Amino acid sequence: MNPNFSKKILLTGVAGFIGHHLAIKYLKEGYHVLGIDNLRNDDSHDFKSQRLIDLQSKDNFTFEHIDIRDKEVVSDLFQRHTFELILHLAARTGVRESSEQYADYLNTNVNGTCHIFDANLKQKAPIIFASSSSVYGDNHTIPFSEDQKIASPLSVYAASKASAELLAYHYAKNFGMPITALRFFTVYGPWCRKDMAVYKFFKAIQEGKEITLFDEGQLLRDFTYVGDIVESIFLLSTITPKETSRFGVYNIGKGEQAKVIDLVHIIEAALGKKAIIVNKQKVGEDMDATQANVDQLFEKIQFKPATTLNEGILKTRDWFLSNG
Ligand SMILES: NC(=O)c1ccc[n+]([C@@H]2O[C@H](COP(=O)([O-])OP(=O)(O)OC[C@H]3O[C@@H](n4cnc5c(N)ncnc54)[C@H](O)[C@@H]3O)[C@@H](O)[C@H]2O)c1
């Protein structure tokens, strides 16, 4: 019998893009995954249902429809189960919507995260949670490294992730809860969210519709393939010792920049079709450039994201043409 089979992990946001990929990995490794999600009705709602159907076919997967904004329900979950590890990905995502809907972003990403930390006070299971490259905000020293200040967020979303990191430090330091915050850099791949540029570009180019580019596609992003994110998290989780009350922060990115217009050209080549481009000025919430320094990650796990943008887009294309 697989020795991991008895290990139960909690994965929040399991019906989401990255959560689904992560669940598949841990299920394959023989863990018991208890996934929770509130299945929020957004653009990707149908994808959430399909991802969940896929996971529910596995014996070692269970799902509970739970909203992390509800403190009592989260607390009850921790009274009913003991976890070896908590992977906390549930969040309101997307930068631009976050100004208008700030209350719900803060309620989910800050209060909801606090509910997870608080409910874990007794068990003190190690927690790995999804932060974001957006916390670097108005920093202009590229590539971003973990010791840079995160005091200049450009969006409510970024501020909510930075706040969650600060709260994580408090729980780690004062209560001995091992918590690792991971700053993901623009993740893409099969089953990606419909509100993300990669998906929007694939769909519009395939259907001969317009795509919108901000600042003529000159914004720079560190595009990171989802499989590399999953591998990094898995390796980190297998070396994070339960006993140490350590707080850690790691960037997870490819460590390279590409212009958004380059991404468009790669998708055009993958589909064999030309994009119809409409240009707009970028909004204040958008960062000009992101790029991860991944030295600390590599030092910790001897692995760093390696999938090139070309390779990752071809894998995404194969999925898109059969499922997207
Ligand atoms: N995709 C990226 O490029 C990226 C970059 C940086 C950080 N992140 C972070 O990684 C995590 C996963 O991102 P994703 O792209 O998979 O997003 P996603 O939206 O696909 O997944 C998030 C999931 O959380 C669920 N959720 C939202 N509110 C909830 C609540 N109140 N209770 C329970 N579940 C709730 C949603 O229904 C969704 O299934 C998020 O924390 C996100 O902020 C993602």
The ligand as a MOL file (V3000), in Angstrom:
LIG
                    3D

  0  0  0     0  0            999 V3000
M  V30 BEGIN CTAB
M  V30 COUNTS 44 48 0 0 0
M  V30 BEGIN ATOM
M  V30 1 N -3.3160 32.0590 -11.6900 0
M  V30 2 C -2.3400 32.9460 -11.4250 0
M  V30 3 O -1.6640 33.4470 -12.3320 0
M  V30 4 C -2.0290 33.3320 -10.0110 0
M  V30 5 C -0.9710 34.2290 -9.7910 0
M  V30 6 C -0.6670 34.6150 -8.4850 0
M  V30 7 C -1.3860 34.0710 -7.4250 0
M  V30 8 N -2.4180 33.2050 -7.6670 0 CHG=1
M  V30 9 C -3.1470 32.6820 -6.5130 0
M  V30 10 O -3.2430 31.2740 -6.6220 0
M  V30 11 C -4.4900 30.8160 -6.0970 0
M  V30 12 C -5.2210 29.9970 -7.1400 0
M  V30 13 O -5.4330 30.8100 -8.2890 0
M  V30 14 P -6.2310 30.2620 -9.5580 0
M  V30 15 O -5.6950 30.9560 -10.7430 0
M  V30 16 O -6.2880 28.7770 -9.5270 0 CHG=-1
M  V30 17 O -7.6760 30.8940 -9.2640 0
M  V30 18 P -9.1370 30.2650 -9.3710 0
M  V30 19 O -10.0820 31.4010 -9.2850 0
M  V30 20 O -9.2310 29.3590 -10.5270 0
M  V30 21 O -9.2240 29.3950 -8.0310 0
M  V30 22 C -9.6210 29.9200 -6.7940 0
M  V30 23 C -10.7420 29.0280 -6.2460 0
M  V30 24 O -11.1240 29.5460 -4.9640 0
M  V30 25 C -12.5240 29.4180 -4.8550 0
M  V30 26 N -13.0290 30.3890 -3.8890 0
M  V30 27 C -13.1670 31.7350 -4.0540 0
M  V30 28 N -13.6980 32.2720 -2.9540 0
M  V30 29 C -13.8900 31.2510 -2.0600 0
M  V30 30 C -14.4260 31.1830 -0.7500 0
M  V30 31 N -14.8930 32.2760 -0.1360 0
M  V30 32 N -14.4760 29.9850 -0.1390 0
M  V30 33 C -14.0340 28.8670 -0.7720 0
M  V30 34 N -13.5250 28.8680 -2.0130 0
M  V30 35 C -13.4560 30.0560 -2.6520 0
M  V30 36 C -13.0510 29.6870 -6.2580 0
M  V30 37 O -14.3670 29.1470 -6.4460 0
M  V30 38 C -12.0050 29.0140 -7.1170 0
M  V30 39 O -12.3740 27.6920 -7.4490 0
M  V30 40 C -5.2350 32.0700 -5.6510 0
M  V30 41 O -5.0090 32.2670 -4.2770 0
M  V30 42 C -4.5770 33.1730 -6.4540 0
M  V30 43 O -4.6880 34.4230 -5.8220 0
M  V30 44 C -2.7510 32.8300 -8.9300 0
M  V30 END ATOM
M  V30 BEGIN BOND
M  V30 1 1 1 2
M  V30 2 2 2 3
M  V30 3 1 2 4
M  V30 4 1 4 5
M  V30 5 2 4 44
M  V30 6 2 5 6
M  V30 7 1 6 7
M  V30 8 2 7 8
M  V30 9 1 8 9
M  V30 10 1 8 44
M  V30 11 1 9 10
M  V30 12 1 9 42
M  V30 13 1 10 11
M  V30 14 1 11 12
M  V30 15 1 11 40
M  V30 16 1 12 13
M  V30 17 1 13 14
M  V30 18 2 14 15
M  V30 19 1 14 16
M  V30 20 1 14 17
M  V30 21 1 17 18
M  V30 22 2 18 19
M  V30 23 1 18 20
M  V30 24 1 18 21
M  V30 25 1 21 22
M  V30 26 1 22 23
M  V30 27 1 23 24
M  V30 28 1 23 38
M  V30 29 1 24 25
M  V30 30 1 25 26
M  V30 31 1 25 36
M  V30 32 1 26 27
M  V30 33 1 26 35
M  V30 34 2 27 28
M  V30 35 1 28 29
M  V30 36 1 29 30
M  V30 37 2 29 35
M  V30 38 1 30 31
M  V30 39 2 30 32
M  V30 40 1 32 33
M  V30 41 2 33 34
M  V30 42 1 34 35
M  V30 43 1 36 37
M  V30 44 1 36 38
M  V30 45 1 38 39
M  V30 46 1 40 41
M  V30 47 1 40 42
M  V30 48 1 42 43
M  V30 END BOND
M  V30 END CTAB
M  END
